[in-house]
């Protein structure tokens, strides 16, 4: 009886070992190039009157990070990203609102669903340089915020993967030249990445 139990355990271990060997194929350094759609919104207050404005922007960003193996299926990723171009924020009269030099640092607790699929949550610290430009003048300030969301990575082979994410970022309230801004951003991205 003992022999058959040990034989069954040994057989199950031999069968499951290859599956678990690939389960954390996401562990290690990674880098990616993403295309993202950002919807910005801001509650803007001028002379006691609040106006909600916003626009959509399509842009690219680069991302790099490291995924740590916590258990055979649980992971913890850390990542940084930088967005190229300007984020459109809308218009108030002749003034155009925009953001640039956006970056973020994130923690990404994840779970390996299969040898090819990782799902993860996102908690990020973000920064963007906000600008109000109009009538030959401009003013700018840095806005800091917290983001949260979720994503998935699907392996294409042992190193390449496709990535999908959705995230919401809530920036701090600030005033630029007497106008109070309360910016928010919702984004979705698709990208391709490489695990080193």
QUIPEKA-V802417 format. One record per backbone hydrogen bond with DSSP energy under -1.0 kcal/mol. NH is the residue of the N-H (numbers start at 0). CO is the residue of the C=O. Records with the same first field share a line. If there is no record, write none. Layout:
NH = CO / CO
//
This chain:
4 = 0
5 = 1
6 = 2
7 = 3
8 = 4
9 = 5
10 = 6
11 = 7
12 = 8
13 = 9
14 = 10
15 = 11
16 = 12
19 = 15
20 = 16
21 = 17
24 = 21
26 = 23
27 = 66
29 = 64
30 = 193
31 = 62
32 = 191
33 = 60
34 = 189
35 = 58
36 = 187
37 = 56
38 = 185
39 = 54
40 = 183
41 = 52
42 = 181
43 = 50
44 = 179
45 = 48
48 = 45
50 = 43
52 = 41
56 = 37
58 = 35
60 = 33
61 = 81
62 = 31
63 = 79
64 = 29
65 = 77
66 = 27
67 = 75
69 = 73
70 = 73
74 = 109
75 = 67
76 = 107
77 = 65
78 = 105
79 = 63
80 = 103
81 = 61
82 = 101
83 = 59
86 = 98
88 = 96
91 = 94
94 = 91
95 = 132
96 = 89
97 = 130
98 = 86
99 = 128
102 = 126
103 = 80
104 = 124
105 = 78
106 = 122
107 = 76
109 = 74
110 = 118
111 = 72
112 = 116
113 = 116
117 = 152
118 = 110
119 = 150
120 = 108
121 = 148
122 = 106
123 = 146
124 = 104
125 = 144
126 = 102
127 = 142
128 = 99
129 = 140
130 = 97
131 = 138
132 = 95
133 = 136
136 = 133
138 = 131
140 = 129
142 = 127
144 = 125
145 = 169
146 = 123
147 = 167
148 = 121
149 = 165
150 = 119
151 = 163
152 = 117
153 = 161
154 = 115
155 = 159
156 = 159
160 = 192
161 = 153
162 = 190
163 = 151
164 = 188
165 = 149
166 = 186
167 = 147
168 = 184
169 = 145
170 = 182
171 = 143
173 = 180
175 = 178
178 = 175
179 = 44
180 = 173
183 = 40
184 = 168
185 = 38
186 = 166
187 = 36
188 = 164
189 = 34
190 = 162
191 = 32
192 = 160
193 = 30
194 = 158
195 = 28
//
